[in-house]
């Protein structure tokens, strides 16, 4: 069966084109004479002069956590520790009033950002709001968790002084609470995949901290087929991956071409909001061993891990947010002599921007984080924010950009990332360092695979938009109406 998309337009053009698709690939773009589609083996869809774009990728997600976010207590609006605790108290009171209340097993919340709070999270404050119910609040950047005494006891941190866990301790708790039955989580993941497809998404790089090979094999076998998935690996699974002969770019048999081995992820520092991003300069108001953030993987160990992965054919993806962490990560790429990506790349020196280009390292960035973090950056990176989220400088230096969300840290919606990269603003606020904005064309290219737009011979991974993305306003980019999405020539979403 062939498919012909009639009367579409490419971004930036008013000319109408027809796109012919066979066996999941584009075979021609241009005018097709009437009668071309009269064969019973040809299906024709009229696009009604809408715009055809490449299908979009989110290059950094934590998909299982994203699928669970809507089932967790939203504490993102809390402007203080007391306000967050009150949200917990209110939710528990509401649950207790339900006819089927019974004993609450636990309460999980998500989204707090304490970087600018006037008060500090404390175990005592959360205890007073929750009583005996175990409560875990996960920060919006995933790098800290706030637990009450009951939860601290459940997850192995009984007696912790503040209840605020950071970095590896927080990751351990996040892994422990991710114990939803497979059937439930897979159903939520399928729902989230369909929602992503409705936003023009055809693929994700899933960097969930689990053995994603088995997870996605199971989901795809059960019928989740809305997305292509590159799955990431972590250090605790690296030996298994090497023993199984997994290499980056390898398509997993039996998944219909949907599942591919992705990168080897190493987290070398923390985050800005948690004040653990590893920087050259100290954070205002902090003192002690971690006043400049936390380096969670020493330089020599990082180099050894990257070399082991690269030698086995697995591409490194290094989490680095602070300028010192980025510099050390680039040192490791240079020492190993490999390519790969730095995930986040939020604070960079001018010399390191140039090194990204020279070493061929991809900057895998999340533009929406700039808008979420602008106020906390102005406080904790004061005097240095001209070097934060340097998308414009990276692009000008010839660095390959890959846009993503880090969902659930930001929404899994590439149009949100594109809007943030282009406008450096959200709502009515003035643009933040607008000199670092990039063009609509560059942002769309950094959100797609295949850097030359739509061409014959490419997979028919496409999105159909109601507005031309090359001329849309920043606000319209953020809410871009998507009429259809195709994955390998198959509709995964359509309102046509």
Order of alpha helices (4+ residues) and beta strands (2+ residues): beta-beta-beta-beta-beta-beta-alpha-beta-alpha-beta-alpha-beta-beta-alpha-beta-alpha-alpha-beta-alpha-beta-alpha-beta-alpha-beta-alpha-beta-alpha-beta-alpha-alpha-beta-alpha-alpha-beta-alpha-beta-beta
